[in-house]
Amino acid sequence: MRVQHLERKLLALLDGFLGLTALGGVLGLLLGYTPPIDRLQGSLFASYTIPGLALMLLVGGSAMVATWLQSKRHPLGLQISLVSGLMLMAFEAVELLVVGYTWLLGCYVAVGLAIVALSLRQQFRHPKEGRRV
């Protein structure tokens, strides 16, 4: 198997993992498994509703779309994967500012960096592939 093929599979796997775990995080919030509300004290958020919606729509949504596009080898798959990774890192940056550092935040920053790096590597390796629509 070629390295490029393995990298694309890994990228789709990371996007899928991100989408599913974001969905799990949102379900946890909806079922009441929330971190202590006092962690939001002094922030713009009075509850975990807005962060939960951002997690579901921006992070999870972009990751699931990227996974689906990658599985179809769609020309926009790499770009949406890049967006997915950037969305995750932006979400985690806000979380870092609001809640503070946790080991889970560090893990997801690593996932975001891996998604960004793999999608950029694939795009630079095959620049014409991402332009066909």
Secondary structure, 3 states (H helix, E strand, C coil): CCHHHHHHHHHHHHHHHHHHHHHHHHHHHHCCCCCCHHHHCCCCCCCCHHHHHHHHHHHHHHHHHHHHHHHCCCCCHHHHHHHHHHHHHHHHHHHHHHCCCCHHHHHHHHHHHHHHHHHHHHHHHCCCHHHCC
